Amino acid sequence: MELSAVREKIRMIDEKIAELIKERTQLAVDVFNAKRDKNIDIIDNQQIEEVLKRAEAFAVSNGLNPEPVRQIFRILIDMNIEEQQRLMEKEG
């Protein structure tokens, strides 16, 4: 496969990743509303750890280095926390 074809495939995957990040971040609104309704803190360390463990397990089972995968998911979690905090501040 030519380099340009490989790069095009990578570009398409990058777009899918960005779209999924957008979709995941938009779900922060639903998570925030559910947490607010049940009077649950925005930061749920047990849930965070579950997500990170699930990401690491996926990485290992697919032959990936789990540490960078964990770091990526930590960034995604932090993005959602920031969005939920923004929503809380907006509500006053």
PyMOL Python script that loads the backbone (N, CA, C, O; Angstrom):
from pymol import cmd

cmd.read_pdbstr("""\
ATOM      1  N   MET A   1       0.842  -1.173   0.000  1.00  0.00           N
ATOM      2  CA  MET A   1       0.000   0.000   0.000  1.00  0.00           C
ATOM      3  C   MET A   1       0.892   1.243   0.000  1.00  0.00           C
ATOM      4  O   MET A   1       1.893   1.305   0.714  1.00  0.00           O
ATOM      5  N   GLU A   2       0.517   2.209  -0.798  1.00  0.00           N
ATOM      6  CA  GLU A   2       1.295   3.442  -0.885  1.00  0.00           C
ATOM      7  C   GLU A   2       1.127   4.291   0.369  1.00  0.00           C
ATOM      8  O   GLU A   2       0.113   4.221   1.063  1.00  0.00           O
ATOM      9  N   LEU A   3       2.145   5.087   0.633  1.00  0.00           N
ATOM     10  CA  LEU A   3       2.138   5.957   1.804  1.00  0.00           C
ATOM     11  C   LEU A   3       0.915   6.864   1.821  1.00  0.00           C
ATOM     12  O   LEU A   3       0.287   7.041   2.865  1.00  0.00           O
ATOM     13  N   SER A   4       0.578   7.431   0.690  1.00  0.00           N
ATOM     14  CA  SER A   4      -0.574   8.344   0.645  1.00  0.00           C
ATOM     15  C   SER A   4      -1.868   7.616   0.995  1.00  0.00           C
ATOM     16  O   SER A   4      -2.747   8.192   1.635  1.00  0.00           O
ATOM     17  N   ALA A   5      -1.991   6.372   0.586  1.00  0.00           N
ATOM     18  CA  ALA A   5      -3.189   5.590   0.907  1.00  0.00           C
ATOM     19  C   ALA A   5      -3.251   5.279   2.403  1.00  0.00           C
ATOM     20  O   ALA A   5      -4.318   5.328   3.015  1.00  0.00           O
ATOM     21  N   VAL A   6      -2.099   4.960   2.976  1.00  0.00           N
ATOM     22  CA  VAL A   6      -2.040   4.691   4.418  1.00  0.00           C
ATOM     23  C   VAL A   6      -2.396   5.958   5.189  1.00  0.00           C
ATOM     24  O   VAL A   6      -3.155   5.914   6.157  1.00  0.00           O
ATOM     25  N   ARG A   7      -1.846   7.076   4.758  1.00  0.00           N
ATOM     26  CA  ARG A   7      -2.141   8.344   5.441  1.00  0.00           C
ATOM     27  C   ARG A   7      -3.622   8.703   5.334  1.00  0.00           C
ATOM     28  O   ARG A   7      -4.200   9.253   6.272  1.00  0.00           O
ATOM     29  N   GLU A   8      -4.220   8.401   4.219  1.00  0.00           N
ATOM     30  CA  GLU A   8      -5.654   8.659   4.052  1.00  0.00           C
ATOM     31  C   GLU A   8      -6.467   7.799   5.013  1.00  0.00           C
ATOM     32  O   GLU A   8      -7.435   8.273   5.607  1.00  0.00           O
ATOM     33  N   LYS A   9      -6.078   6.547   5.164  1.00  0.00           N
ATOM     34  CA  LYS A   9      -6.761   5.672   6.128  1.00  0.00           C
ATOM     35  C   LYS A   9      -6.619   6.215   7.542  1.00  0.00           C
ATOM     36  O   LYS A   9      -7.578   6.219   8.314  1.00  0.00           O
ATOM     37  N   ILE A  10      -5.423   6.669   7.875  1.00  0.00           N
ATOM     38  CA  ILE A  10      -5.180   7.246   9.201  1.00  0.00           C
ATOM     39  C   ILE A  10      -6.041   8.489   9.394  1.00  0.00           C
ATOM     40  O   ILE A  10      -6.627   8.679  10.460  1.00  0.00           O
ATOM     41  N   ARG A  11      -6.119   9.330   8.377  1.00  0.00           N
ATOM     42  CA  ARG A  11      -6.943  10.537   8.461  1.00  0.00           C
ATOM     43  C   ARG A  11      -8.401  10.178   8.731  1.00  0.00           C
ATOM     44  O   ARG A  11      -9.064  10.827   9.540  1.00  0.00           O
ATOM     45  N   MET A  12      -8.893   9.158   8.061  1.00  0.00           N
ATOM     46  CA  MET A  12     -10.280   8.733   8.250  1.00  0.00           C
ATOM     47  C   MET A  12     -10.502   8.194   9.670  1.00  0.00           C
ATOM     48  O   MET A  12     -11.529   8.466  10.292  1.00  0.00           O
ATOM     49  N   ILE A  13      -9.546   7.443  10.162  1.00  0.00           N
ATOM     50  CA  ILE A  13      -9.634   6.936  11.542  1.00  0.00           C
ATOM     51  C   ILE A  13      -9.593   8.097  12.527  1.00  0.00           C
ATOM     52  O   ILE A  13     -10.349   8.111  13.500  1.00  0.00           O
ATOM     53  N   ASP A  14      -8.714   9.075  12.284  1.00  0.00           N
ATOM     54  CA  ASP A  14      -8.629  10.247  13.160  1.00  0.00           C
ATOM     55  C   ASP A  14      -9.964  10.983  13.221  1.00  0.00           C
ATOM     56  O   ASP A  14     -10.378  11.433  14.290  1.00  0.00           O
ATOM     57  N   GLU A  15     -10.635  11.107  12.084  1.00  0.00           N
ATOM     58  CA  GLU A  15     -11.948  11.760  12.059  1.00  0.00           C
ATOM     59  C   GLU A  15     -12.958  10.975  12.888  1.00  0.00           C
ATOM     60  O   GLU A  15     -13.759  11.560  13.618  1.00  0.00           O
ATOM     61  N   LYS A  16     -12.918   9.656  12.776  1.00  0.00           N
ATOM     62  CA  LYS A  16     -13.828   8.823  13.572  1.00  0.00           C
ATOM     63  C   LYS A  16     -13.548   8.989  15.064  1.00  0.00           C
ATOM     64  O   LYS A  16     -14.470   9.090  15.873  1.00  0.00           O
ATOM     65  N   ILE A  17     -12.268   9.014  15.415  1.00  0.00           N
ATOM     66  CA  ILE A  17     -11.891   9.196  16.821  1.00  0.00           C
ATOM     67  C   ILE A  17     -12.411  10.542  17.325  1.00  0.00           C
ATOM     68  O   ILE A  17     -12.992  10.616  18.407  1.00  0.00           O
ATOM     69  N   ALA A  18     -12.205  11.602  16.546  1.00  0.00           N
ATOM     70  CA  ALA A  18     -12.666  12.933  16.947  1.00  0.00           C
ATOM     71  C   ALA A  18     -14.186  12.959  17.101  1.00  0.00           C
ATOM     72  O   ALA A  18     -14.703  13.581  18.029  1.00  0.00           O
ATOM     73  N   GLU A  19     -14.895  12.299  16.210  1.00  0.00           N
ATOM     74  CA  GLU A  19     -16.357  12.235  16.294  1.00  0.00           C
ATOM     75  C   GLU A  19     -16.792  11.491  17.556  1.00  0.00           C
ATOM     76  O   GLU A  19     -17.743  11.902  18.220  1.00  0.00           O
ATOM     77  N   LEU A  20     -16.109  10.415  17.885  1.00  0.00           N
ATOM     78  CA  LEU A  20     -16.436   9.668  19.103  1.00  0.00           C
ATOM     79  C   LEU A  20     -16.122  10.478  20.360  1.00  0.00           C
ATOM     80  O   LEU A  20     -16.853  10.400  21.347  1.00  0.00           O
ATOM     81  N   ILE A  21     -15.047  11.250  20.327  1.00  0.00           N
ATOM     82  CA  ILE A  21     -14.729  12.122  21.461  1.00  0.00           C
ATOM     83  C   ILE A  21     -15.838  13.158  21.634  1.00  0.00           C
ATOM     84  O   ILE A  21     -16.271  13.434  22.753  1.00  0.00           O
ATOM     85  N   LYS A  22     -16.287  13.721  20.532  1.00  0.00           N
ATOM     86  CA  LYS A  22     -17.386  14.690  20.579  1.00  0.00           C
ATOM     87  C   LYS A  22     -18.631  14.044  21.176  1.00  0.00           C
ATOM     88  O   LYS A  22     -19.271  14.616  22.058  1.00  0.00           O
ATOM     89  N   GLU A  23     -18.970  12.863  20.700  1.00  0.00           N
ATOM     90  CA  GLU A  23     -20.152  12.145  21.181  1.00  0.00           C
ATOM     91  C   GLU A  23     -20.028  11.834  22.674  1.00  0.00           C
ATOM     92  O   GLU A  23     -20.986  11.991  23.431  1.00  0.00           O
ATOM     93  N   ARG A  24     -18.851  11.396  23.083  1.00  0.00           N
ATOM     94  CA  ARG A  24     -18.622  11.065  24.497  1.00  0.00           C
ATOM     95  C   ARG A  24     -18.743  12.311  25.368  1.00  0.00           C
ATOM     96  O   ARG A  24     -19.320  12.261  26.454  1.00  0.00           O
ATOM     97  N   THR A  25     -18.202  13.421  24.895  1.00  0.00           N
ATOM     98  CA  THR A  25     -18.266  14.664  25.649  1.00  0.00           C
ATOM     99  C   THR A  25     -19.703  15.172  25.748  1.00  0.00           C
ATOM    100  O   THR A  25     -20.102  15.706  26.783  1.00  0.00           O
ATOM    101  N   GLN A  26     -20.472  15.012  24.691  1.00  0.00           N
ATOM    102  CA  GLN A  26     -21.870  15.437  24.727  1.00  0.00           C
ATOM    103  C   GLN A  26     -22.670  14.639  25.751  1.00  0.00           C
ATOM    104  O   GLN A  26     -23.645  15.146  26.307  1.00  0.00           O
ATOM    105  N   LEU A  27     -22.274  13.415  26.002  1.00  0.00           N
ATOM    106  CA  LEU A  27     -22.953  12.602  27.011  1.00  0.00           C
ATOM    107  C   LEU A  27     -22.726  13.136  28.424  1.00  0.00           C
ATOM    108  O   LEU A  27     -23.429  12.750  29.357  1.00  0.00           O
ATOM    109  N   ALA A  28     -21.749  14.019  28.579  1.00  0.00           N
ATOM    110  CA  ALA A  28     -21.500  14.629  29.886  1.00  0.00           C
ATOM    111  C   ALA A  28     -22.736  15.362  30.385  1.00  0.00           C
ATOM    112  O   ALA A  28     -22.965  15.433  31.593  1.00  0.00           O
ATOM    113  N   VAL A  29     -23.533  15.906  29.478  1.00  0.00           N
ATOM    114  CA  VAL A  29     -24.772  16.588  29.870  1.00  0.00           C
ATOM    115  C   VAL A  29     -25.714  15.596  30.534  1.00  0.00           C
ATOM    116  O   VAL A  29     -26.278  15.884  31.590  1.00  0.00           O
ATOM    117  N   ASP A  30     -25.887  14.433  29.922  1.00  0.00           N
ATOM    118  CA  ASP A  30     -26.769  13.408  30.486  1.00  0.00           C
ATOM    119  C   ASP A  30     -26.235  12.900  31.822  1.00  0.00           C
ATOM    120  O   ASP A  30     -26.994  12.694  32.769  1.00  0.00           O
ATOM    121  N   VAL A  31     -24.929  12.703  31.887  1.00  0.00           N
ATOM    122  CA  VAL A  31     -24.313  12.243  33.134  1.00  0.00           C
ATOM    123  C   VAL A  31     -24.511  13.299  34.221  1.00  0.00           C
ATOM    124  O   VAL A  31     -24.864  12.973  35.354  1.00  0.00           O
ATOM    125  N   PHE A  32     -24.283  14.550  33.874  1.00  0.00           N
ATOM    126  CA  PHE A  32     -24.458  15.632  34.838  1.00  0.00           C
ATOM    127  C   PHE A  32     -25.889  15.665  35.365  1.00  0.00           C
ATOM    128  O   PHE A  32     -26.108  15.755  36.573  1.00  0.00           O
ATOM    129  N   ASN A  33     -26.861  15.593  34.460  1.00  0.00           N
ATOM    130  CA  ASN A  33     -28.264  15.636  34.877  1.00  0.00           C
ATOM    131  C   ASN A  33     -28.609  14.473  35.797  1.00  0.00           C
ATOM    132  O   ASN A  33     -29.304  14.654  36.797  1.00  0.00           O
ATOM    133  N   ALA A  34     -28.129  13.286  35.467  1.00  0.00           N
ATOM    134  CA  ALA A  34     -28.403  12.112  36.298  1.00  0.00           C
ATOM    135  C   ALA A  34     -27.752  12.259  37.672  1.00  0.00           C
ATOM    136  O   ALA A  34     -28.365  11.936  38.689  1.00  0.00           O
ATOM    137  N   LYS A  35     -26.521  12.742  37.700  1.00  0.00           N
ATOM    138  CA  LYS A  35     -25.828  12.936  38.976  1.00  0.00           C
ATOM    139  C   LYS A  35     -26.530  14.005  39.810  1.00  0.00           C
ATOM    140  O   LYS A  35     -26.691  13.847  41.020  1.00  0.00           O
ATOM    141  N   ARG A  36     -26.940  15.075  39.171  1.00  0.00           N
ATOM    142  CA  ARG A  36     -27.627  16.153  39.883  1.00  0.00           C
ATOM    143  C   ARG A  36     -28.940  15.643  40.479  1.00  0.00           C
ATOM    144  O   ARG A  36     -29.252  15.924  41.637  1.00  0.00           O
ATOM    145  N   ASP A  37     -29.702  14.896  39.685  1.00  0.00           N
ATOM    146  CA  ASP A  37     -30.990  14.370  40.146  1.00  0.00           C
ATOM    147  C   ASP A  37     -30.836  13.425  41.329  1.00  0.00           C
ATOM    148  O   ASP A  37     -31.715  13.347  42.187  1.00  0.00           O
ATOM    149  N   LYS A  38     -29.713  12.704  41.374  1.00  0.00           N
ATOM    150  CA  LYS A  38     -29.483  11.742  42.458  1.00  0.00           C
ATOM    151  C   LYS A  38     -28.545  12.288  43.532  1.00  0.00           C
ATOM    152  O   LYS A  38     -28.147  11.577  44.455  1.00  0.00           O
ATOM    153  N   ASN A  39     -28.202  13.573  43.388  1.00  0.00           N
ATOM    154  CA  ASN A  39     -27.322  14.238  44.351  1.00  0.00           C
ATOM    155  C   ASN A  39     -25.981  13.503  44.505  1.00  0.00           C
ATOM    156  O   ASN A  39     -25.515  13.254  45.617  1.00  0.00           O
ATOM    157  N   ILE A  40     -25.382  13.169  43.367  1.00  0.00           N
ATOM    158  CA  ILE A  40     -24.090  12.479  43.324  1.00  0.00           C
ATOM    159  C   ILE A  40     -23.021  13.495  42.916  1.00  0.00           C
ATOM    160  O   ILE A  40     -23.246  14.319  42.030  1.00  0.00           O
ATOM    161  N   ASP A  41     -21.871  13.430  43.562  1.00  0.00           N
ATOM    162  CA  ASP A  41     -20.763  14.323  43.213  1.00  0.00           C
ATOM    163  C   ASP A  41     -20.344  14.122  41.760  1.00  0.00           C
ATOM    164  O   ASP A  41     -20.487  13.036  41.200  1.00  0.00           O
ATOM    165  N   ILE A  42     -19.825  15.188  41.167  1.00  0.00           N
ATOM    166  CA  ILE A  42     -19.347  15.109  39.784  1.00  0.00           C
ATOM    167  C   ILE A  42     -18.204  14.111  39.672  1.00  0.00           C
ATOM    168  O   ILE A  42     -18.168  13.311  38.737  1.00  0.00           O
ATOM    169  N   ILE A  43     -17.281  14.151  40.607  1.00  0.00           N
ATOM    170  CA  ILE A  43     -16.136  13.240  40.551  1.00  0.00           C
ATOM    171  C   ILE A  43     -16.490  11.971  41.314  1.00  0.00           C
ATOM    172  O   ILE A  43     -16.680  11.982  42.531  1.00  0.00           O
ATOM    173  N   ASP A  44     -16.572  10.881  40.563  1.00  0.00           N
ATOM    174  CA  ASP A  44     -16.909   9.561  41.115  1.00  0.00           C
ATOM    175  C   ASP A  44     -15.686   8.670  40.915  1.00  0.00           C
ATOM    176  O   ASP A  44     -15.527   8.038  39.871  1.00  0.00           O
ATOM    177  N   ASN A  45     -14.827   8.631  41.931  1.00  0.00           N
ATOM    178  CA  ASN A  45     -13.553   7.915  41.805  1.00  0.00           C
ATOM    179  C   ASN A  45     -13.728   6.437  41.496  1.00  0.00           C
ATOM    180  O   ASN A  45     -12.911   5.857  40.780  1.00  0.00           O
ATOM    181  N   GLN A  46     -14.769   5.822  42.017  1.00  0.00           N
ATOM    182  CA  GLN A  46     -15.006   4.405  41.730  1.00  0.00           C
ATOM    183  C   GLN A  46     -15.302   4.203  40.242  1.00  0.00           C
ATOM    184  O   GLN A  46     -14.777   3.276  39.626  1.00  0.00           O
ATOM    185  N   GLN A  47     -16.137   5.062  39.669  1.00  0.00           N
ATOM    186  CA  GLN A  47     -16.459   4.963  38.244  1.00  0.00           C
ATOM    187  C   GLN A  47     -15.227   5.257  37.393  1.00  0.00           C
ATOM    188  O   GLN A  47     -14.987   4.592  36.386  1.00  0.00           O
ATOM    189  N   ILE A  48     -14.458   6.246  37.800  1.00  0.00           N
ATOM    190  CA  ILE A  48     -13.236   6.583  37.061  1.00  0.00           C
ATOM    191  C   ILE A  48     -12.310   5.377  37.021  1.00  0.00           C
ATOM    192  O   ILE A  48     -11.773   5.036  35.967  1.00  0.00           O
ATOM    193  N   GLU A  49     -12.123   4.734  38.159  1.00  0.00           N
ATOM    194  CA  GLU A  49     -11.235   3.570  38.215  1.00  0.00           C
ATOM    195  C   GLU A  49     -11.772   2.428  37.364  1.00  0.00           C
ATOM    196  O   GLU A  49     -10.997   1.721  36.720  1.00  0.00           O
ATOM    197  N   GLU A  50     -13.087   2.237  37.353  1.00  0.00           N
ATOM    198  CA  GLU A  50     -13.684   1.188  36.513  1.00  0.00           C
ATOM    199  C   GLU A  50     -13.419   1.449  35.038  1.00  0.00           C
ATOM    200  O   GLU A  50     -13.069   0.533  34.293  1.00  0.00           O
ATOM    201  N   VAL A  51     -13.586   2.696  34.617  1.00  0.00           N
ATOM    202  CA  VAL A  51     -13.345   3.051  33.211  1.00  0.00           C
ATOM    203  C   VAL A  51     -11.883   2.817  32.855  1.00  0.00           C
ATOM    204  O   VAL A  51     -11.581   2.263  31.797  1.00  0.00           O
ATOM    205  N   LEU A  52     -10.980   3.235  33.726  1.00  0.00           N
ATOM    206  CA  LEU A  52      -9.551   3.065  33.448  1.00  0.00           C
ATOM    207  C   LEU A  52      -9.157   1.590  33.409  1.00  0.00           C
ATOM    208  O   LEU A  52      -8.369   1.185  32.554  1.00  0.00           O
ATOM    209  N   LYS A  53      -9.691   0.793  34.317  1.00  0.00           N
ATOM    210  CA  LYS A  53      -9.397  -0.647  34.308  1.00  0.00           C
ATOM    211  C   LYS A  53      -9.942  -1.307  33.051  1.00  0.00           C
ATOM    212  O   LYS A  53      -9.286  -2.165  32.460  1.00  0.00           O
ATOM    213  N   ARG A  54     -11.139  -0.908  32.644  1.00  0.00           N
ATOM    214  CA  ARG A  54     -11.741  -1.459  31.427  1.00  0.00           C
ATOM    215  C   ARG A  54     -10.887  -1.105  30.206  1.00  0.00           C
ATOM    216  O   ARG A  54     -10.682  -1.939  29.324  1.00  0.00           O
ATOM    217  N   ALA A  55     -10.393   0.133  30.159  1.00  0.00           N
ATOM    218  CA  ALA A  55      -9.545   0.567  29.046  1.00  0.00           C
ATOM    219  C   ALA A  55      -8.235  -0.209  29.022  1.00  0.00           C
ATOM    220  O   ALA A  55      -7.772  -0.625  27.961  1.00  0.00           O
ATOM    221  N   GLU A  56      -7.644  -0.402  30.193  1.00  0.00           N
ATOM    222  CA  GLU A  56      -6.392  -1.168  30.274  1.00  0.00           C
ATOM    223  C   GLU A  56      -6.607  -2.613  29.847  1.00  0.00           C
ATOM    224  O   GLU A  56      -5.791  -3.173  29.116  1.00  0.00           O
ATOM    225  N   ALA A  57      -7.695  -3.215  30.296  1.00  0.00           N
ATOM    226  CA  ALA A  57      -7.983  -4.604  29.929  1.00  0.00           C
ATOM    227  C   ALA A  57      -8.178  -4.729  28.426  1.00  0.00           C
ATOM    228  O   ALA A  57      -7.702  -5.684  27.813  1.00  0.00           O
ATOM    229  N   PHE A  58      -8.873  -3.771  27.830  1.00  0.00           N
ATOM    230  CA  PHE A  58      -9.056  -3.778  26.381  1.00  0.00           C
ATOM    231  C   PHE A  58      -7.706  -3.680  25.684  1.00  0.00           C
ATOM    232  O   PHE A  58      -7.442  -4.399  24.720  1.00  0.00           O
ATOM    233  N   ALA A  59      -6.853  -2.787  26.178  1.00  0.00           N
ATOM    234  CA  ALA A  59      -5.530  -2.613  25.573  1.00  0.00           C
ATOM    235  C   ALA A  59      -4.741  -3.909  25.621  1.00  0.00           C
ATOM    236  O   ALA A  59      -4.191  -4.344  24.609  1.00  0.00           O
ATOM    237  N   VAL A  60      -4.684  -4.524  26.788  1.00  0.00           N
ATOM    238  CA  VAL A  60      -3.918  -5.762  26.952  1.00  0.00           C
ATOM    239  C   VAL A  60      -4.468  -6.854  26.047  1.00  0.00           C
ATOM    240  O   VAL A  60      -3.703  -7.560  25.390  1.00  0.00           O
ATOM    241  N   SER A  61      -5.789  -6.998  26.008  1.00  0.00           N
ATOM    242  CA  SER A  61      -6.383  -8.077  25.206  1.00  0.00           C
ATOM    243  C   SER A  61      -6.220  -7.837  23.709  1.00  0.00           C
ATOM    244  O   SER A  61      -6.409  -8.754  22.909  1.00  0.00           O
ATOM    245  N   ASN A  62      -5.869  -6.609  23.326  1.00  0.00           N
ATOM    246  CA  ASN A  62      -5.673  -6.297  21.913  1.00  0.00           C
ATOM    247  C   ASN A  62      -4.218  -6.003  21.570  1.00  0.00           C
ATOM    248  O   ASN A  62      -3.923  -5.445  20.514  1.00  0.00           O
ATOM    249  N   GLY A  63      -3.308  -6.383  22.471  1.00  0.00           N
ATOM    250  CA  GLY A  63      -1.885  -6.260  22.190  1.00  0.00           C
ATOM    251  C   GLY A  63      -1.351  -4.840  22.216  1.00  0.00           C
ATOM    252  O   GLY A  63      -0.332  -4.544  21.591  1.00  0.00           O
ATOM    253  N   LEU A  64      -2.037  -3.957  22.937  1.00  0.00           N
ATOM    254  CA  LEU A  64      -1.588  -2.571  23.041  1.00  0.00           C
ATOM    255  C   LEU A  64      -0.921  -2.335  24.387  1.00  0.00           C
ATOM    256  O   LEU A  64      -1.183  -3.044  25.358  1.00  0.00           O
ATOM    257  N   ASN A  65      -0.068  -1.344  24.430  1.00  0.00           N
ATOM    258  CA  ASN A  65       0.543  -0.933  25.689  1.00  0.00           C
ATOM    259  C   ASN A  65      -0.550  -0.273  26.533  1.00  0.00           C
ATOM    260  O   ASN A  65      -1.110   0.739  26.112  1.00  0.00           O
ATOM    261  N   PRO A  66      -0.869  -0.815  27.707  1.00  0.00           N
ATOM    262  CA  PRO A  66      -1.985  -0.275  28.483  1.00  0.00           C
ATOM    263  C   PRO A  66      -1.748   1.125  29.052  1.00  0.00           C
ATOM    264  O   PRO A  66      -2.711   1.854  29.286  1.00  0.00           O
ATOM    265  N   GLU A  67      -0.504   1.516  29.279  1.00  0.00           N
ATOM    266  CA  GLU A  67      -0.253   2.818  29.907  1.00  0.00           C
ATOM    267  C   GLU A  67      -0.703   3.989  29.038  1.00  0.00           C
ATOM    268  O   GLU A  67      -1.410   4.861  29.543  1.00  0.00           O
ATOM    269  N   PRO A  68      -0.328   4.057  27.747  1.00  0.00           N
ATOM    270  CA  PRO A  68      -0.823   5.182  26.948  1.00  0.00           C
ATOM    271  C   PRO A  68      -2.342   5.136  26.767  1.00  0.00           C
ATOM    272  O   PRO A  68      -2.991   6.179  26.689  1.00  0.00           O
ATOM    273  N   VAL A  69      -2.904   3.939  26.701  1.00  0.00           N
ATOM    274  CA  VAL A  69      -4.363   3.830  26.589  1.00  0.00           C
ATOM    275  C   VAL A  69      -5.005   4.395  27.855  1.00  0.00           C
ATOM    276  O   VAL A  69      -5.996   5.122  27.783  1.00  0.00           O
ATOM    277  N   ARG A  70      -4.443   4.062  29.002  1.00  0.00           N
ATOM    278  CA  ARG A  70      -4.942   4.603  30.277  1.00  0.00           C
ATOM    279  C   ARG A  70      -4.844   6.133  30.273  1.00  0.00           C
ATOM    280  O   ARG A  70      -5.772   6.816  30.708  1.00  0.00           O
ATOM    281  N   GLN A  71      -3.736   6.662  29.789  1.00  0.00           N
ATOM    282  CA  GLN A  71      -3.556   8.117  29.744  1.00  0.00           C
ATOM    283  C   GLN A  71      -4.592   8.780  28.837  1.00  0.00           C
ATOM    284  O   GLN A  71      -5.136   9.834  29.169  1.00  0.00           O
ATOM    285  N   ILE A  72      -4.856   8.160  27.701  1.00  0.00           N
ATOM    286  CA  ILE A  72      -5.867   8.701  26.780  1.00  0.00           C
ATOM    287  C   ILE A  72      -7.231   8.726  27.454  1.00  0.00           C
ATOM    288  O   ILE A  72      -7.953   9.719  27.370  1.00  0.00           O
ATOM    289  N   PHE A  73      -7.582   7.635  28.121  1.00  0.00           N
ATOM    290  CA  PHE A  73      -8.878   7.584  28.789  1.00  0.00           C
ATOM    291  C   PHE A  73      -8.933   8.551  29.970  1.00  0.00           C
ATOM    292  O   PHE A  73      -9.995   9.093  30.276  1.00  0.00           O
ATOM    293  N   ARG A  74      -7.812   8.769  30.627  1.00  0.00           N
ATOM    294  CA  ARG A  74      -7.785   9.750  31.719  1.00  0.00           C
ATOM    295  C   ARG A  74      -8.086  11.141  31.169  1.00  0.00           C
ATOM    296  O   ARG A  74      -8.797  11.923  31.799  1.00  0.00           O
ATOM    297  N   ILE A  75      -7.546  11.444  30.001  1.00  0.00           N
ATOM    298  CA  ILE A  75      -7.826  12.729  29.352  1.00  0.00           C
ATOM    299  C   ILE A  75      -9.310  12.832  29.013  1.00  0.00           C
ATOM    300  O   ILE A  75      -9.927  13.872  29.245  1.00  0.00           O
ATOM    301  N   LEU A  76      -9.885  11.767  28.468  1.00  0.00           N
ATOM    302  CA  LEU A  76     -11.314  11.773  28.133  1.00  0.00           C
ATOM    303  C   LEU A  76     -12.171  11.979  29.381  1.00  0.00           C
ATOM    304  O   LEU A  76     -13.139  12.739  29.359  1.00  0.00           O
ATOM    305  N   ILE A  77     -11.813  11.306  30.450  1.00  0.00           N
ATOM    306  CA  ILE A  77     -12.541  11.465  31.717  1.00  0.00           C
ATOM    307  C   ILE A  77     -12.433  12.910  32.195  1.00  0.00           C
ATOM    308  O   ILE A  77     -13.430  13.509  32.598  1.00  0.00           O
ATOM    309  N   ASP A  78     -11.236  13.463  32.152  1.00  0.00           N
ATOM    310  CA  ASP A  78     -11.037  14.852  32.592  1.00  0.00           C
ATOM    311  C   ASP A  78     -11.856  15.825  31.744  1.00  0.00           C
ATOM    312  O   ASP A  78     -12.385  16.808  32.264  1.00  0.00           O
ATOM    313  N   MET A  79     -11.960  15.557  30.454  1.00  0.00           N
ATOM    314  CA  MET A  79     -12.781  16.404  29.586  1.00  0.00           C
ATOM    315  C   MET A  79     -14.240  16.371  30.034  1.00  0.00           C
ATOM    316  O   MET A  79     -14.901  17.409  30.075  1.00  0.00           O
ATOM    317  N   ASN A  80     -14.741  15.184  30.368  1.00  0.00           N
ATOM    318  CA  ASN A  80     -16.128  15.068  30.813  1.00  0.00           C
ATOM    319  C   ASN A  80     -16.335  15.744  32.164  1.00  0.00           C
ATOM    320  O   ASN A  80     -17.358  16.392  32.388  1.00  0.00           O
ATOM    321  N   ILE A  81     -15.373  15.593  33.057  1.00  0.00           N
ATOM    322  CA  ILE A  81     -15.478  16.256  34.362  1.00  0.00           C
ATOM    323  C   ILE A  81     -15.511  17.771  34.171  1.00  0.00           C
ATOM    324  O   ILE A  81     -16.320  18.459  34.794  1.00  0.00           O
ATOM    325  N   GLU A  82     -14.643  18.288  33.321  1.00  0.00           N
ATOM    326  CA  GLU A  82     -14.621  19.730  33.056  1.00  0.00           C
ATOM    327  C   GLU A  82     -15.956  20.201  32.492  1.00  0.00           C
ATOM    328  O   GLU A  82     -16.448  21.263  32.872  1.00  0.00           O
ATOM    329  N   GLU A  83     -16.540  19.426  31.597  1.00  0.00           N
ATOM    330  CA  GLU A  83     -17.837  19.789  31.013  1.00  0.00           C
ATOM    331  C   GLU A  83     -18.928  19.766  32.080  1.00  0.00           C
ATOM    332  O   GLU A  83     -19.776  20.657  32.116  1.00  0.00           O
ATOM    333  N   GLN A  84     -18.914  18.768  32.940  1.00  0.00           N
ATOM    334  CA  GLN A  84     -19.905  18.700  34.011  1.00  0.00           C
ATOM    335  C   GLN A  84     -19.734  19.871  34.986  1.00  0.00           C
ATOM    336  O   GLN A  84     -20.720  20.435  35.460  1.00  0.00           O
ATOM    337  N   GLN A  85     -18.494  20.229  35.282  1.00  0.00           N
ATOM    338  CA  GLN A  85     -18.251  21.370  36.172  1.00  0.00           C
ATOM    339  C   GLN A  85     -18.730  22.667  35.527  1.00  0.00           C
ATOM    340  O   GLN A  85     -19.259  23.548  36.204  1.00  0.00           O
ATOM    341  N   ARG A  86     -18.542  22.775  34.231  1.00  0.00           N
ATOM    342  CA  ARG A  86     -19.025  23.954  33.504  1.00  0.00           C
ATOM    343  C   ARG A  86     -20.545  24.034  33.601  1.00  0.00           C
ATOM    344  O   ARG A  86     -21.105  25.108  33.819  1.00  0.00           O
ATOM    345  N   LEU A  87     -21.202  22.899  33.439  1.00  0.00           N
ATOM    346  CA  LEU A  87     -22.663  22.870  33.532  1.00  0.00           C
ATOM    347  C   LEU A  87     -23.134  23.246  34.937  1.00  0.00           C
ATOM    348  O   LEU A  87     -24.136  23.944  35.093  1.00  0.00           O
ATOM    349  N   MET A  88     -22.414  22.786  35.951  1.00  0.00           N
ATOM    350  CA  MET A  88     -22.783  23.107  37.328  1.00  0.00           C
ATOM    351  C   MET A  88     -22.656  24.609  37.578  1.00  0.00           C
ATOM    352  O   MET A  88     -23.530  25.225  38.189  1.00  0.00           O
ATOM    353  N   GLU A  89     -21.557  25.188  37.099  1.00  0.00           N
ATOM    354  CA  GLU A  89     -21.346  26.628  37.269  1.00  0.00           C
ATOM    355  C   GLU A  89     -22.417  27.420  36.532  1.00  0.00           C
ATOM    356  O   GLU A  89     -22.873  28.459  37.009  1.00  0.00           O
ATOM    357  N   LYS A  90     -22.811  26.925  35.371  1.00  0.00           N
ATOM    358  CA  LYS A  90     -23.841  27.587  34.567  1.00  0.00           C
ATOM    359  C   LYS A  90     -25.177  27.605  35.306  1.00  0.00           C
ATOM    360  O   LYS A  90     -25.930  28.576  35.220  1.00  0.00           O
ATOM    361  N   GLU A  91     -25.465  26.529  36.030  1.00  0.00           N
ATOM    362  CA  GLU A  91     -26.711  26.455  36.789  1.00  0.00           C
ATOM    363  C   GLU A  91     -26.678  27.355  38.016  1.00  0.00           C
ATOM    364  O   GLU A  91     -27.713  27.772  38.537  1.00  0.00           O
ATOM    365  N   GLY A  92     -25.464  27.640  38.458  1.00  0.00           N
ATOM    366  CA  GLY A  92     -25.307  28.550  39.590  1.00  0.00           C
ATOM    367  C   GLY A  92     -25.395  27.833  40.853  1.00  0.00           C
ATOM    368  O   GLY A  92     -25.285  28.441  41.917  1.00  0.00           O
TER     369      GLY A  92
END
""", "prot")
cmd.dss("prot")
cmd.show_as("cartoon", "prot")
cmd.util.cbc("prot")
cmd.orient("prot")
